[in-house]
Structure formats: structure tokens, C-alpha cells
Amino acid sequence: MKRKAVALAGFTSGALAVTAAYRHWSGRSRERLDVYFDDGSFVTFGAGSPEAARLLPLARQVLAVAGNAGGRATGVRPEDRAAEGGPGARKS
């Protein structure tokens, strides 16, 4: 009985690990664009949609520029950083 329980636990853990690895590796190639609105709602455009075909090249350019800026794009405006006195704050 104990052997069956150990075998079942091993099989279950292996199956979960394989499922997680498959999702991790297969999900990398999908591109999508999330557009967030001021009211908190958002819409997702998949790589095959006409909207994404028009917006994804622009999003790639923005990410490339943000990556070359020497830091991560945080969505925080420089004015807000200045108000907080945080790193990257502009001196007036």
C-alpha cells in the first residue's frame, strides 16, 4: 500500500512538472498586445489580429528604446519621480 502511494505521488509530481514545462516553453512564442485604458479596463490583441499587425511593430520599437535607456520602463513619469525624489528624478 505504501509503495502504491509513493508511486502515485511520484507520477503526479512528474505529470505536473511536464505540464508546467510545456506551458512555459510553448507560451514563449506567442506575442500579444495589452492596451490599458484610464477606467481600468483593457483589451488584448493577439498576433493574428489586424490591430496587432499595426500596433506590435510600434510596441517593439518602444521596448527597444526603453531597453537601450539603461533601465526598465516603469510607467512612472519623470515628474512623479521628481515629486518623490526617487532615482532618475529630474532636477529643476
MIDRENVO-796800 format. One record per atom (N, C-alpha, C): x, y, z; residue in one letter; residue number from 1; atom name. Coordinates in Angstrom, 3 decimals. Each point is the difference from the previous one (the first is absolute). Last residue first. Layout:
BEGIN
<pt <X, Y, Z>, "A", NUM, "CA">;
...
% end
This chain:
BEGIN
<pt <15.132, 70.432, -11.149>, "S", 92, "N">;
<pt <-0.565, 1.200, -0.623>, "S", 92, "CA">;
<pt <0.806, 1.223, 0.323>, "S", 92, "C">;
<pt <0.850, -5.605, -0.531>, "K", 91, "N">;
<pt <0.252, 1.157, 0.854>, "K", 91, "CA">;
<pt <-0.527, 1.235, -0.704>, "K", 91, "C">;
<pt <-1.626, -5.338, -0.410>, "R", 90, "N">;
<pt <0.605, 1.170, -0.639>, "R", 90, "CA">;
<pt <0.194, 1.101, 1.013>, "R", 90, "C">;
<pt <-0.030, -5.487, 0.894>, "A", 89, "N">;
<pt <-0.780, 1.231, 0.097>, "A", 89, "CA">;
<pt <0.754, 1.138, -0.663>, "A", 89, "C">;
<pt <1.347, -4.693, 0.714>, "G", 88, "N">;
<pt <-0.395, 0.432, -1.329>, "G", 88, "CA">;
<pt <-0.803, 1.287, 0.017>, "G", 88, "C">;
<pt <-0.152, -2.731, 4.429>, "P", 87, "N">;
<pt <1.074, -0.077, -0.991>, "P", 87, "CA">;
<pt <-0.518, 0.389, -1.374>, "P", 87, "C">;
<pt <-2.794, 2.170, 3.927>, "G", 86, "N">;
<pt <0.549, -1.325, -0.264>, "G", 86, "CA">;
<pt <1.103, 0.024, -1.023>, "G", 86, "C">;
<pt <-3.171, 3.393, 2.128>, "G", 85, "N">;
<pt <1.433, 0.084, 0.240>, "G", 85, "CA">;
<pt <0.709, -1.315, -0.262>, "G", 85, "C">;
<pt <-4.764, 1.436, -0.528>, "E", 84, "N">;
<pt <0.370, -0.977, 1.027>, "E", 84, "CA">;
<pt <1.469, 0.097, 0.367>, "E", 84, "C">;
<pt <-1.773, 2.769, -3.364>, "A", 83, "N">;
<pt <-0.818, 0.282, 1.175>, "A", 83, "CA">;
<pt <0.373, -0.936, 1.147>, "A", 83, "C">;
<pt <1.986, -0.672, -4.193>, "A", 82, "N">;
<pt <0.526, 1.218, 0.610>, "A", 82, "CA">;
<pt <-0.760, 0.321, 1.281>, "A", 82, "C">;
<pt <-1.495, -3.576, -2.627>, "R", 81, "N">;
<pt <1.249, -0.354, 0.670>, "R", 81, "CA">;
<pt <0.574, 1.216, 0.718>, "R", 81, "C">;
<pt <-3.749, 0.657, -2.666>, "D", 80, "N">;
<pt <-0.372, -0.709, 1.214>, "D", 80, "CA">;
<pt <1.241, -0.419, 0.780>, "D", 80, "C">;
<pt <0.586, 2.061, -4.181>, "E", 79, "N">;
<pt <-0.543, 0.975, 0.959>, "E", 79, "CA">;
<pt <-0.359, -0.672, 1.312>, "E", 79, "C">;
<pt <1.433, -2.675, -3.683>, "P", 78, "N">;
<pt <1.105, 0.694, 0.679>, "P", 78, "CA">;
<pt <-0.493, 1.022, 1.017>, "P", 78, "C">;
<pt <-3.105, -4.268, -1.039>, "R", 77, "N">;
<pt <0.434, 1.199, -0.708>, "R", 77, "CA">;
<pt <1.140, 0.674, 0.760>, "R", 77, "C">;
<pt <-1.372, -5.304, -0.165>, "V", 76, "N">;
<pt <-0.023, 1.157, 0.883>, "V", 76, "CA">;
<pt <0.566, 1.190, -0.760>, "V", 76, "C">;
<pt <-0.192, -4.555, -1.639>, "G", 75, "N">;
<pt <-1.298, 0.642, -0.106>, "G", 75, "CA">;
<pt <-0.121, 1.209, 0.907>, "G", 75, "C">;
<pt <3.855, -3.064, -0.910>, "T", 74, "N">;
<pt <-0.811, -0.228, 1.193>, "T", 74, "CA">;
<pt <-1.390, 0.593, -0.109>, "T", 74, "C">;
<pt <4.575, -2.010, -2.912>, "A", 73, "N">;
<pt <-1.131, 0.918, -0.134>, "A", 73, "CA">;
<pt <-0.955, -0.286, 1.156>, "A", 73, "C">;
<pt <5.315, -0.912, 0.424>, "R", 72, "N">;
<pt <-1.276, -0.597, -0.343>, "R", 72, "CA">;
<pt <-1.049, 1.068, -0.151>, "R", 72, "C">;
<pt <5.243, 0.982, -1.036>, "G", 71, "N">;
<pt <-0.829, -0.428, 1.109>, "G", 71, "CA">;
<pt <-1.279, -0.603, -0.500>, "G", 71, "C">;
<pt <3.396, 1.972, -2.823>, "G", 70, "N">;
<pt <0.803, -0.320, 1.174>, "G", 70, "CA">;
<pt <-0.823, -0.416, 1.200>, "G", 70, "C">;
<pt <-1.259, 1.075, -4.705>, "A", 69, "N">;
<pt <0.056, 1.177, 0.862>, "A", 69, "CA">;
<pt <0.777, -0.277, 1.287>, "A", 69, "C">;
<pt <-1.240, -3.148, -3.584>, "N", 68, "N">;
<pt <1.263, 0.705, -0.231>, "N", 68, "CA">;
<pt <0.161, 1.208, 0.911>, "N", 68, "C">;
<pt <-3.997, -2.598, 0.073>, "G", 67, "N">;
<pt <1.099, -0.884, 0.368>, "G", 67, "CA">;
<pt <1.349, 0.671, -0.158>, "G", 67, "C">;
<pt <-3.875, 2.263, -1.400>, "A", 66, "N">;
<pt <0.001, -0.090, 1.462>, "A", 66, "CA">;
<pt <1.138, -0.897, 0.481>, "A", 66, "C">;
<pt <-0.717, 0.299, -4.620>, "V", 65, "N">;
<pt <0.497, 1.284, 0.511>, "V", 65, "CA">;
<pt <0.078, -0.040, 1.519>, "V", 65, "C">;
<pt <-1.877, -3.723, -2.090>, "A", 64, "N">;
<pt <1.414, 0.085, -0.355>, "A", 64, "CA">;
<pt <0.614, 1.288, 0.538>, "A", 64, "C">;
<pt <-4.642, -0.663, 0.475>, "L", 63, "N">;
<pt <0.757, -0.866, 0.900>, "L", 63, "CA">;
<pt <1.491, 0.040, -0.293>, "L", 63, "C">;
<pt <-2.864, 2.371, -2.865>, "V", 62, "N">;
<pt <-0.037, 0.615, 1.329>, "V", 62, "CA">;
<pt <0.814, -0.838, 0.975>, "V", 62, "C">;
<pt <-0.604, -1.738, -4.303>, "Q", 61, "N">;
<pt <0.889, 1.163, -0.027>, "Q", 61, "CA">;
<pt <0.079, 0.658, 1.374>, "Q", 61, "C">;
<pt <-3.049, -3.526, -0.588>, "R", 60, "N">;
<pt <1.377, -0.508, -0.025>, "R", 60, "CA">;
<pt <1.000, 1.151, 0.011>, "R", 60, "C">;
<pt <-4.542, 1.075, -0.391>, "A", 59, "N">;
<pt <0.303, -0.456, 1.357>, "A", 59, "CA">;
<pt <1.423, -0.547, 0.077>, "A", 59, "C">;
<pt <-1.650, 1.209, -4.216>, "L", 58, "N">;
<pt <0.216, 1.192, 0.826>, "L", 58, "CA">;
<pt <0.376, -0.383, 1.425>, "L", 58, "C">;
<pt <-1.195, -3.461, -2.982>, "P", 57, "N">;
<pt <1.292, 0.596, -0.371>, "P", 57, "CA">;
<pt <0.323, 1.260, 0.814>, "P", 57, "C">;
<pt <-4.269, -2.085, 0.754>, "L", 56, "N">;
<pt <1.151, -0.736, 0.524>, "L", 56, "CA">;
<pt <1.347, 0.555, -0.454>, "L", 56, "C">;
<pt <-4.450, 1.653, -1.528>, "L", 55, "N">;
<pt <0.557, 0.548, 1.235>, "L", 55, "CA">;
<pt <1.241, -0.725, 0.514>, "L", 55, "C">;
<pt <-2.528, -1.224, -4.064>, "R", 54, "N">;
<pt <0.328, 1.416, -0.113>, "R", 54, "CA">;
<pt <0.749, 0.508, 1.232>, "R", 54, "C">;
<pt <-1.581, -4.436, -0.202>, "A", 53, "N">;
<pt <0.915, 0.138, -1.138>, "A", 53, "CA">;
<pt <0.451, 1.449, -0.154>, "A", 53, "C">;
<pt <-3.310, -1.079, 3.188>, "A", 52, "N">;
<pt <1.344, -0.351, 0.449>, "A", 52, "CA">;
<pt <1.011, 0.149, -1.128>, "A", 52, "C">;
<pt <-4.522, 0.670, -1.011>, "E", 51, "N">;
<pt <0.456, 1.059, 0.905>, "E", 51, "CA">;
<pt <1.423, -0.262, 0.450>, "E", 51, "C">;
<pt <-2.233, -3.273, -2.632>, "P", 50, "N">;
<pt <0.434, 1.165, -0.782>, "P", 50, "CA">;
<pt <0.513, 1.144, 0.874>, "P", 50, "C">;
<pt <0.460, -5.155, 1.701>, "S", 49, "N">;
<pt <-1.052, 0.993, -0.233>, "S", 49, "CA">;
<pt <0.523, 1.184, -0.805>, "S", 49, "C">;
<pt <2.518, -3.982, 1.703>, "G", 48, "N">;
<pt <-0.657, -0.140, -1.286>, "G", 48, "CA">;
<pt <-1.030, 1.065, -0.323>, "G", 48, "C">;
<pt <2.583, -0.390, 4.208>, "A", 47, "N">;
<pt <0.913, 0.236, -1.118>, "A", 47, "CA">;
<pt <-0.694, -0.077, -1.355>, "A", 47, "C">;
<pt <-2.991, 1.431, 4.250>, "G", 46, "N">;
<pt <0.911, -1.095, -0.300>, "G", 46, "CA">;
<pt <0.802, 0.291, -1.256>, "G", 46, "C">;
<pt <-2.358, 3.325, 3.779>, "F", 45, "N">;
<pt <0.032, -0.322, -1.423>, "F", 45, "CA">;
<pt <1.039, -1.091, -0.213>, "F", 45, "C">;
<pt <-3.137, 2.109, 4.333>, "T", 44, "N">;
<pt <1.180, -0.722, -0.459>, "T", 44, "CA">;
<pt <-0.141, -0.305, -1.475>, "T", 44, "C">;
<pt <-1.983, 3.847, 3.835>, "V", 43, "N">;
<pt <-0.321, -0.921, -1.087>, "V", 43, "CA">;
<pt <1.318, -0.629, -0.449>, "V", 43, "C">;
<pt <-2.212, 2.744, 4.720>, "F", 42, "N">;
<pt <1.024, -0.209, -1.013>, "F", 42, "CA">;
<pt <-0.502, -0.968, -1.043>, "F", 42, "C">;
<pt <-1.463, 3.572, 4.596>, "S", 41, "N">;
<pt <-0.269, -1.114, -0.906>, "S", 41, "CA">;
<pt <1.158, -0.153, -0.976>, "S", 41, "C">;
<pt <-0.323, 3.547, 3.275>, "G", 40, "N">;
<pt <0.428, -1.271, 0.576>, "G", 40, "CA">;
<pt <-0.254, -1.195, -0.901>, "G", 40, "C">;
<pt <-0.677, 4.841, -0.874>, "D", 39, "N">;
<pt <-1.043, -0.488, 0.904>, "D", 39, "CA">;
<pt <0.352, -1.362, 0.603>, "D", 39, "C">;
<pt <2.841, 2.229, -3.256>, "D", 38, "N">;
<pt <-0.041, 0.741, 1.263>, "D", 38, "CA">;
<pt <-1.024, -0.538, 0.987>, "D", 38, "C">;
<pt <2.124, -3.407, -3.602>, "F", 37, "N">;
<pt <-0.705, 1.273, -0.062>, "F", 37, "CA">;
<pt <-0.068, 0.634, 1.381>, "F", 37, "C">;
<pt <3.295, -3.835, -2.956>, "Y", 36, "N">;
<pt <-0.707, 0.363, 1.225>, "Y", 36, "CA">;
<pt <-0.611, 1.390, -0.140>, "Y", 36, "C">;
<pt <1.858, -4.314, -3.212>, "V", 35, "N">;
<pt <-0.215, 1.452, 0.007>, "V", 35, "CA">;
<pt <-0.873, 0.321, 1.205>, "V", 35, "C">;
<pt <3.387, -4.235, -1.895>, "D", 34, "N">;
<pt <-1.048, 0.402, 0.935>, "D", 34, "CA">;
<pt <-0.074, 1.517, -0.011>, "D", 34, "C">;
<pt <1.936, -4.074, -3.437>, "L", 33, "N">;
<pt <0.083, 1.401, 0.394>, "L", 33, "CA">;
<pt <-1.180, 0.298, 0.907>, "L", 33, "C">;
<pt <3.180, -4.563, -1.776>, "R", 32, "N">;
<pt <-1.302, 0.650, 0.134>, "R", 32, "CA">;
<pt <0.235, 1.414, 0.495>, "R", 32, "C">;
<pt <2.557, -4.986, -1.887>, "E", 31, "N">;
<pt <0.086, 1.435, 0.230>, "E", 31, "CA">;
<pt <-1.412, 0.549, 0.118>, "E", 31, "C">;
<pt <2.662, -5.074, 0.509>, "R", 30, "N">;
<pt <-1.215, 0.780, -0.270>, "R", 30, "CA">;
<pt <0.218, 1.458, 0.343>, "R", 30, "C">;
<pt <3.237, -3.578, 0.741>, "S", 29, "N">;
<pt <-0.036, 0.481, -1.378>, "S", 29, "CA">;
<pt <-1.234, 0.837, -0.315>, "S", 29, "C">;
<pt <0.938, -2.165, 4.334>, "R", 28, "N">;
<pt <0.981, 1.038, -0.308>, "R", 28, "CA">;
<pt <-0.165, 0.599, -1.389>, "R", 28, "C">;
<pt <-2.468, -3.811, 2.091>, "G", 27, "N">;
<pt <-0.570, 1.334, 0.141>, "G", 27, "CA">;
<pt <0.942, 1.123, -0.386>, "G", 27, "C">;
<pt <1.172, -4.739, 0.186>, "S", 26, "N">;
<pt <-0.889, 0.267, -1.130>, "S", 26, "CA">;
<pt <-0.566, 1.415, 0.042>, "S", 26, "C">;
<pt <2.889, -1.555, 3.505>, "W", 25, "N">;
<pt <0.710, 0.048, -1.275>, "W", 25, "CA">;
<pt <-0.914, 0.307, -1.174>, "W", 25, "C">;
<pt <-1.891, -0.406, 4.396>, "H", 24, "N">;
<pt <1.056, 1.010, 0.032>, "H", 24, "CA">;
<pt <0.652, 0.134, -1.373>, "H", 24, "C">;
<pt <-3.208, -3.397, 0.717>, "R", 23, "N">;
<pt <-0.627, 1.324, -0.047>, "R", 23, "CA">;
<pt <1.040, 1.103, -0.056>, "R", 23, "C">;
<pt <1.568, -4.392, 0.529>, "Y", 22, "N">;
<pt <-0.624, 0.166, -1.314>, "Y", 22, "CA">;
<pt <-0.635, 1.379, -0.132>, "Y", 22, "C">;
<pt <1.762, -1.240, 4.192>, "A", 21, "N">;
<pt <1.068, 0.241, -0.972>, "A", 21, "CA">;
<pt <-0.572, 0.226, -1.394>, "A", 21, "C">;
<pt <-3.002, -1.197, 3.430>, "A", 20, "N">;
<pt <0.535, 1.348, 0.231>, "A", 20, "CA">;
<pt <1.090, 0.331, -1.016>, "A", 20, "C">;
<pt <-1.770, -4.363, -0.075>, "T", 19, "N">;
<pt <-1.015, 0.966, -0.408>, "T", 19, "CA">;
<pt <0.519, 1.433, 0.154>, "T", 19, "C">;
<pt <2.702, -3.494, 1.602>, "V", 18, "N">;
<pt <-0.032, -0.016, -1.465>, "V", 18, "CA">;
<pt <-1.009, 1.018, -0.515>, "V", 18, "C">;
<pt <0.204, -0.628, 4.642>, "A", 17, "N">;
<pt <1.231, 0.633, -0.484>, "A", 17, "CA">;
<pt <0.022, 0.057, -1.521>, "A", 17, "C">;
<pt <-3.558, -2.283, 2.089>, "L", 16, "N">;
<pt <-0.105, 1.446, 0.232>, "L", 16, "CA">;
<pt <1.237, 0.732, -0.522>, "L", 16, "C">;
<pt <0.019, -4.697, -0.138>, "A", 15, "N">;
<pt <-0.989, 0.517, -0.945>, "A", 15, "CA">;
<pt <-0.154, 1.515, 0.147>, "A", 15, "C">;
<pt <2.754, -2.248, 3.095>, "G", 14, "N">;
<pt <0.590, 0.010, -1.343>, "G", 14, "CA">;
<pt <-0.939, 0.583, -1.032>, "G", 14, "C">;
<pt <-1.598, -0.638, 4.394>, "S", 13, "N">;
<pt <0.975, 1.097, -0.059>, "S", 13, "CA">;
<pt <0.657, 0.084, -1.369>, "S", 13, "C">;
<pt <-2.976, -3.574, 0.689>, "T", 12, "N">;
<pt <-0.724, 1.277, 0.018>, "T", 12, "CA">;
<pt <0.973, 1.177, -0.073>, "T", 12, "C">;
<pt <1.796, -4.359, 0.423>, "F", 11, "N">;
<pt <-0.625, 0.176, -1.312>, "F", 11, "CA">;
<pt <-0.700, 1.353, -0.089>, "F", 11, "C">;
<pt <1.787, -1.213, 4.170>, "G", 10, "N">;
<pt <1.064, 0.240, -0.979>, "G", 10, "CA">;
<pt <-0.560, 0.244, -1.392>, "G", 10, "C">;
<pt <-2.985, -1.234, 3.410>, "A", 9, "N">;
<pt <0.510, 1.347, 0.260>, "A", 9, "CA">;
<pt <1.103, 0.360, -1.004>, "A", 9, "C">;
<pt <-1.688, -4.386, -0.145>, "L", 8, "N">;
<pt <-1.025, 0.941, -0.445>, "L", 8, "CA">;
<pt <0.466, 1.442, 0.197>, "L", 8, "C">;
<pt <2.739, -3.423, 1.676>, "A", 7, "N">;
<pt <-0.002, -0.034, -1.458>, "A", 7, "CA">;
<pt <-1.010, 0.997, -0.557>, "A", 7, "C">;
<pt <0.093, -0.603, 4.629>, "V", 6, "N">;
<pt <1.221, 0.677, -0.423>, "V", 6, "CA">;
<pt <0.064, 0.060, -1.530>, "V", 6, "C">;
<pt <-3.540, -2.403, 1.888>, "A", 5, "N">;
<pt <-0.164, 1.425, 0.305>, "A", 5, "CA">;
<pt <1.217, 0.796, -0.465>, "A", 5, "C">;
<pt <0.128, -4.684, -0.350>, "K", 4, "N">;
<pt <-0.965, 0.554, -0.962>, "K", 4, "CA">;
<pt <-0.172, 1.504, 0.208>, "K", 4, "C">;
<pt <2.633, -2.424, 3.059>, "R", 3, "N">;
<pt <0.677, 0.123, -1.288>, "R", 3, "CA">;
<pt <-0.914, 0.624, -1.047>, "R", 3, "C">;
<pt <-1.763, -1.064, 4.232>, "K", 2, "N">;
<pt <0.864, 1.159, 0.090>, "K", 2, "CA">;
<pt <0.732, 0.237, -1.321>, "K", 2, "C">;
<pt <-2.702, -3.840, 0.433>, "M", 1, "N">;
<pt <-0.825, 1.205, 0.000>, "M", 1, "CA">;
<pt <0.863, 1.261, 0.000>, "M", 1, "C">;
% end
